[in-house]
Amino acid sequence: MNTKFLTLIALLMIVMVWSCDEKQTIDPEGTGMPEFHYVKIKQKTIRVAVGKSDSIVPLFDSEETAAMTFHWEVLDTELAAIESALDSIGAVTNIGVVTGLAPGNTVIKIESEDGKLKYFTDLVVRQ
């Protein structure tokens, strides 16, 4: 029994070694870390009053990700509106500006232009 078990373990180890392909990589830059990008919003819930606006500054994993184009969306457009802020020369930024339109709860989404990065957060519009 012991010999069969050890043989099985040895065969499994050989299969595992053979299944590894040297050309496969999760680290194209050779940094020792897998390539992983994200966009996040610090606040789990954003609160804004009807008729008021607030800025939302997203967090990015790197300058490369921050340089991408992102779009903002409010799922219930009757409760709030959102758009990208403009910088001092009128260029679009990745900062969102949300304006409360009617009381209620909805969700805000930020999404990269290519659709690969997304983040959602709750929005509470209060009277």
FIPAPA-280294 format. One record per residue (C-alpha): x, y, z; residue in three letters; residue number from 1. Coordinates in steps of 0.05 Angstrom, whole numbers, m for minus. Layout:
N
<pt><X>X</X><Y>Y</Y><Z>Z</Z><drenza>ALA</drenza><vopa>NUM</vopa></pt>
...
END
This chain:
127
<pt><X>0</X><Y>0</Y><Z>0</Z><drenza>MET</drenza><vopa>1</vopa></pt>
<pt><X>56</X><Y>48</Y><Z>18</Z><drenza>ASN</drenza><vopa>2</vopa></pt>
<pt><X>92</X><Y>35</Y><Z>m47</Z><drenza>THR</drenza><vopa>3</vopa></pt>
<pt><X>29</X><Y>48</Y><Z>m89</Z><drenza>LYS</drenza><vopa>4</vopa></pt>
<pt><X>17</X><Y>114</Y><Z>m52</Z><drenza>PHE</drenza><vopa>5</vopa></pt>
<pt><X>88</X><Y>138</Y><Z>m62</Z><drenza>LEU</drenza><vopa>6</vopa></pt>
<pt><X>86</X><Y>118</Y><Z>m136</Z><drenza>THR</drenza><vopa>7</vopa></pt>
<pt><X>21</X><Y>157</Y><Z>m144</Z><drenza>LEU</drenza><vopa>8</vopa></pt>
<pt><X>51</X><Y>219</Y><Z>m110</Z><drenza>ILE</drenza><vopa>9</vopa></pt>
<pt><X>113</X><Y>214</Y><Z>m155</Z><drenza>ALA</drenza><vopa>10</vopa></pt>
<pt><X>70</X><Y>209</Y><Z>m218</Z><drenza>LEU</drenza><vopa>11</vopa></pt>
<pt><X>29</X><Y>269</Y><Z>m196</Z><drenza>LEU</drenza><vopa>12</vopa></pt>
<pt><X>92</X><Y>310</Y><Z>m185</Z><drenza>MET</drenza><vopa>13</vopa></pt>
<pt><X>119</X><Y>291</Y><Z>m253</Z><drenza>ILE</drenza><vopa>14</vopa></pt>
<pt><X>53</X><Y>311</Y><Z>m287</Z><drenza>VAL</drenza><vopa>15</vopa></pt>
<pt><X>54</X><Y>377</Y><Z>m250</Z><drenza>MET</drenza><vopa>16</vopa></pt>
<pt><X>126</X><Y>392</Y><Z>m273</Z><drenza>VAL</drenza><vopa>17</vopa></pt>
<pt><X>110</X><Y>373</Y><Z>m345</Z><drenza>TRP</drenza><vopa>18</vopa></pt>
<pt><X>47</X><Y>415</Y><Z>m346</Z><drenza>SER</drenza><vopa>19</vopa></pt>
<pt><X>87</X><Y>478</Y><Z>m330</Z><drenza>CYS</drenza><vopa>20</vopa></pt>
<pt><X>103</X><Y>517</Y><Z>m393</Z><drenza>ASP</drenza><vopa>21</vopa></pt>
<pt><X>162</X><Y>564</Y><Z>m388</Z><drenza>GLU</drenza><vopa>22</vopa></pt>
<pt><X>129</X><Y>612</Y><Z>m437</Z><drenza>LYS</drenza><vopa>23</vopa></pt>
<pt><X>69</X><Y>623</Y><Z>m391</Z><drenza>GLN</drenza><vopa>24</vopa></pt>
<pt><X>76</X><Y>686</Y><Z>m350</Z><drenza>THR</drenza><vopa>25</vopa></pt>
<pt><X>33</X><Y>726</Y><Z>m304</Z><drenza>ILE</drenza><vopa>26</vopa></pt>
<pt><X>89</X><Y>777</Y><Z>m297</Z><drenza>ASP</drenza><vopa>27</vopa></pt>
<pt><X>105</X><Y>809</Y><Z>m365</Z><drenza>PRO</drenza><vopa>28</vopa></pt>
<pt><X>149</X><Y>862</Y><Z>m333</Z><drenza>GLU</drenza><vopa>29</vopa></pt>
<pt><X>192</X><Y>814</Y><Z>m293</Z><drenza>GLY</drenza><vopa>30</vopa></pt>
<pt><X>176</X><Y>848</Y><Z>m227</Z><drenza>THR</drenza><vopa>31</vopa></pt>
<pt><X>158</X><Y>785</Y><Z>m190</Z><drenza>GLY</drenza><vopa>32</vopa></pt>
<pt><X>87</X><Y>809</Y><Z>m182</Z><drenza>MET</drenza><vopa>33</vopa></pt>
<pt><X>27</X><Y>790</Y><Z>m226</Z><drenza>PRO</drenza><vopa>34</vopa></pt>
<pt><X>m1</X><Y>844</Y><Z>m271</Z><drenza>GLU</drenza><vopa>35</vopa></pt>
<pt><X>m62</X><Y>871</Y><Z>m235</Z><drenza>PHE</drenza><vopa>36</vopa></pt>
<pt><X>m96</X><Y>937</Y><Z>m246</Z><drenza>HIS</drenza><vopa>37</vopa></pt>
<pt><X>m154</X><Y>969</Y><Z>m209</Z><drenza>TYR</drenza><vopa>38</vopa></pt>
<pt><X>m196</X><Y>1030</Y><Z>m199</Z><drenza>VAL</drenza><vopa>39</vopa></pt>
<pt><X>m231</X><Y>1041</Y><Z>m132</Z><drenza>LYS</drenza><vopa>40</vopa></pt>
<pt><X>m273</X><Y>1093</Y><Z>m96</Z><drenza>ILE</drenza><vopa>41</vopa></pt>
<pt><X>m252</X><Y>1103</Y><Z>m24</Z><drenza>LYS</drenza><vopa>42</vopa></pt>
<pt><X>m322</X><Y>1115</Y><Z>3</Z><drenza>GLN</drenza><vopa>43</vopa></pt>
<pt><X>m367</X><Y>1054</Y><Z>8</Z><drenza>LYS</drenza><vopa>44</vopa></pt>
<pt><X>m427</X><Y>1100</Y><Z>8</Z><drenza>THR</drenza><vopa>45</vopa></pt>
<pt><X>m429</X><Y>1170</Y><Z>m21</Z><drenza>ILE</drenza><vopa>46</vopa></pt>
<pt><X>m481</X><Y>1218</Y><Z>6</Z><drenza>ARG</drenza><vopa>47</vopa></pt>
<pt><X>m505</X><Y>1281</Y><Z>m28</Z><drenza>VAL</drenza><vopa>48</vopa></pt>
<pt><X>m565</X><Y>1327</Y><Z>m16</Z><drenza>ALA</drenza><vopa>49</vopa></pt>
<pt><X>m617</X><Y>1344</Y><Z>m69</Z><drenza>VAL</drenza><vopa>50</vopa></pt>
<pt><X>m592</X><Y>1404</Y><Z>m109</Z><drenza>GLY</drenza><vopa>51</vopa></pt>
<pt><X>m520</X><Y>1396</Y><Z>m84</Z><drenza>LYS</drenza><vopa>52</vopa></pt>
<pt><X>m459</X><Y>1368</Y><Z>m119</Z><drenza>SER</drenza><vopa>53</vopa></pt>
<pt><X>m399</X><Y>1330</Y><Z>m93</Z><drenza>ASP</drenza><vopa>54</vopa></pt>
<pt><X>m333</X><Y>1308</Y><Z>m125</Z><drenza>SER</drenza><vopa>55</vopa></pt>
<pt><X>m311</X><Y>1236</Y><Z>m126</Z><drenza>ILE</drenza><vopa>56</vopa></pt>
<pt><X>m237</X><Y>1223</Y><Z>m133</Z><drenza>VAL</drenza><vopa>57</vopa></pt>
<pt><X>m222</X><Y>1151</Y><Z>m155</Z><drenza>PRO</drenza><vopa>58</vopa></pt>
<pt><X>m161</X><Y>1113</Y><Z>m131</Z><drenza>LEU</drenza><vopa>59</vopa></pt>
<pt><X>m117</X><Y>1077</Y><Z>m182</Z><drenza>PHE</drenza><vopa>60</vopa></pt>
<pt><X>m64</X><Y>1023</Y><Z>m175</Z><drenza>ASP</drenza><vopa>61</vopa></pt>
<pt><X>m14</X><Y>1061</Y><Z>m218</Z><drenza>SER</drenza><vopa>62</vopa></pt>
<pt><X>m1</X><Y>1123</Y><Z>m260</Z><drenza>GLU</drenza><vopa>63</vopa></pt>
<pt><X>m11</X><Y>1079</Y><Z>m321</Z><drenza>GLU</drenza><vopa>64</vopa></pt>
<pt><X>m82</X><Y>1062</Y><Z>m299</Z><drenza>THR</drenza><vopa>65</vopa></pt>
<pt><X>m96</X><Y>1135</Y><Z>m279</Z><drenza>ALA</drenza><vopa>66</vopa></pt>
<pt><X>m77</X><Y>1156</Y><Z>m349</Z><drenza>ALA</drenza><vopa>67</vopa></pt>
<pt><X>m133</X><Y>1113</Y><Z>m378</Z><drenza>MET</drenza><vopa>68</vopa></pt>
<pt><X>m201</X><Y>1144</Y><Z>m396</Z><drenza>THR</drenza><vopa>69</vopa></pt>
<pt><X>m258</X><Y>1128</Y><Z>m348</Z><drenza>PHE</drenza><vopa>70</vopa></pt>
<pt><X>m332</X><Y>1141</Y><Z>m353</Z><drenza>HIS</drenza><vopa>71</vopa></pt>
<pt><X>m381</X><Y>1153</Y><Z>m295</Z><drenza>TRP</drenza><vopa>72</vopa></pt>
<pt><X>m453</X><Y>1128</Y><Z>m292</Z><drenza>GLU</drenza><vopa>73</vopa></pt>
<pt><X>m510</X><Y>1132</Y><Z>m242</Z><drenza>VAL</drenza><vopa>74</vopa></pt>
<pt><X>m557</X><Y>1073</Y><Z>m248</Z><drenza>LEU</drenza><vopa>75</vopa></pt>
<pt><X>m620</X><Y>1113</Y><Z>m231</Z><drenza>ASP</drenza><vopa>76</vopa></pt>
<pt><X>m616</X><Y>1178</Y><Z>m270</Z><drenza>THR</drenza><vopa>77</vopa></pt>
<pt><X>m679</X><Y>1204</Y><Z>m237</Z><drenza>GLU</drenza><vopa>78</vopa></pt>
<pt><X>m643</X><Y>1208</Y><Z>m170</Z><drenza>LEU</drenza><vopa>79</vopa></pt>
<pt><X>m575</X><Y>1236</Y><Z>m191</Z><drenza>ALA</drenza><vopa>80</vopa></pt>
<pt><X>m532</X><Y>1259</Y><Z>m248</Z><drenza>ALA</drenza><vopa>81</vopa></pt>
<pt><X>m457</X><Y>1248</Y><Z>m255</Z><drenza>ILE</drenza><vopa>82</vopa></pt>
<pt><X>m404</X><Y>1273</Y><Z>m303</Z><drenza>GLU</drenza><vopa>83</vopa></pt>
<pt><X>m329</X><Y>1278</Y><Z>m307</Z><drenza>SER</drenza><vopa>84</vopa></pt>
<pt><X>m298</X><Y>1341</Y><Z>m279</Z><drenza>ALA</drenza><vopa>85</vopa></pt>
<pt><X>m258</X><Y>1388</Y><Z>m323</Z><drenza>LEU</drenza><vopa>86</vopa></pt>
<pt><X>m189</X><Y>1413</Y><Z>m305</Z><drenza>ASP</drenza><vopa>87</vopa></pt>
<pt><X>m166</X><Y>1486</Y><Z>m307</Z><drenza>SER</drenza><vopa>88</vopa></pt>
<pt><X>m156</X><Y>1484</Y><Z>m383</Z><drenza>ILE</drenza><vopa>89</vopa></pt>
<pt><X>m222</X><Y>1449</Y><Z>m397</Z><drenza>GLY</drenza><vopa>90</vopa></pt>
<pt><X>m196</X><Y>1378</Y><Z>m407</Z><drenza>ALA</drenza><vopa>91</vopa></pt>
<pt><X>m237</X><Y>1320</Y><Z>m380</Z><drenza>VAL</drenza><vopa>92</vopa></pt>
<pt><X>m209</X><Y>1287</Y><Z>m317</Z><drenza>THR</drenza><vopa>93</vopa></pt>
<pt><X>m225</X><Y>1221</Y><Z>m282</Z><drenza>ASN</drenza><vopa>94</vopa></pt>
<pt><X>m257</X><Y>1258</Y><Z>m223</Z><drenza>ILE</drenza><vopa>95</vopa></pt>
<pt><X>m332</X><Y>1249</Y><Z>m221</Z><drenza>GLY</drenza><vopa>96</vopa></pt>
<pt><X>m381</X><Y>1304</Y><Z>m201</Z><drenza>VAL</drenza><vopa>97</vopa></pt>
<pt><X>m447</X><Y>1277</Y><Z>m175</Z><drenza>VAL</drenza><vopa>98</vopa></pt>
<pt><X>m509</X><Y>1321</Y><Z>m166</Z><drenza>THR</drenza><vopa>99</vopa></pt>
<pt><X>m570</X><Y>1300</Y><Z>m126</Z><drenza>GLY</drenza><vopa>100</vopa></pt>
<pt><X>m636</X><Y>1307</Y><Z>m162</Z><drenza>LEU</drenza><vopa>101</vopa></pt>
<pt><X>m687</X><Y>1270</Y><Z>m118</Z><drenza>ALA</drenza><vopa>102</vopa></pt>
<pt><X>m683</X><Y>1232</Y><Z>m52</Z><drenza>PRO</drenza><vopa>103</vopa></pt>
<pt><X>m668</X><Y>1158</Y><Z>m56</Z><drenza>GLY</drenza><vopa>104</vopa></pt>
<pt><X>m614</X><Y>1104</Y><Z>m62</Z><drenza>ASN</drenza><vopa>105</vopa></pt>
<pt><X>m577</X><Y>1083</Y><Z>m125</Z><drenza>THR</drenza><vopa>106</vopa></pt>
<pt><X>m509</X><Y>1061</Y><Z>m148</Z><drenza>VAL</drenza><vopa>107</vopa></pt>
<pt><X>m451</X><Y>1097</Y><Z>m181</Z><drenza>ILE</drenza><vopa>108</vopa></pt>
<pt><X>m406</X><Y>1061</Y><Z>m230</Z><drenza>LYS</drenza><vopa>109</vopa></pt>
<pt><X>m337</X><Y>1082</Y><Z>m257</Z><drenza>ILE</drenza><vopa>110</vopa></pt>
<pt><X>m313</X><Y>1042</Y><Z>m317</Z><drenza>GLU</drenza><vopa>111</vopa></pt>
<pt><X>m252</X><Y>1044</Y><Z>m361</Z><drenza>SER</drenza><vopa>112</vopa></pt>
<pt><X>m264</X><Y>1061</Y><Z>m433</Z><drenza>GLU</drenza><vopa>113</vopa></pt>
<pt><X>m244</X><Y>990</Y><Z>m454</Z><drenza>ASP</drenza><vopa>114</vopa></pt>
<pt><X>m292</X><Y>960</Y><Z>m403</Z><drenza>GLY</drenza><vopa>115</vopa></pt>
<pt><X>m239</X><Y>919</Y><Z>m367</Z><drenza>LYS</drenza><vopa>116</vopa></pt>
<pt><X>m238</X><Y>959</Y><Z>m301</Z><drenza>LEU</drenza><vopa>117</vopa></pt>
<pt><X>m302</X><Y>975</Y><Z>m262</Z><drenza>LYS</drenza><vopa>118</vopa></pt>
<pt><X>m321</X><Y>995</Y><Z>m193</Z><drenza>TYR</drenza><vopa>119</vopa></pt>
<pt><X>m388</X><Y>1007</Y><Z>m160</Z><drenza>PHE</drenza><vopa>120</vopa></pt>
<pt><X>m407</X><Y>1046</Y><Z>m97</Z><drenza>THR</drenza><vopa>121</vopa></pt>
<pt><X>m473</X><Y>1063</Y><Z>m65</Z><drenza>ASP</drenza><vopa>122</vopa></pt>
<pt><X>m503</X><Y>1133</Y><Z>m71</Z><drenza>LEU</drenza><vopa>123</vopa></pt>
<pt><X>m553</X><Y>1162</Y><Z>m21</Z><drenza>VAL</drenza><vopa>124</vopa></pt>
<pt><X>m588</X><Y>1225</Y><Z>m43</Z><drenza>VAL</drenza><vopa>125</vopa></pt>
<pt><X>m621</X><Y>1259</Y><Z>17</Z><drenza>ARG</drenza><vopa>126</vopa></pt>
<pt><X>m670</X><Y>1316</Y><Z>21</Z><drenza>GLN</drenza><vopa>127</vopa></pt>
END
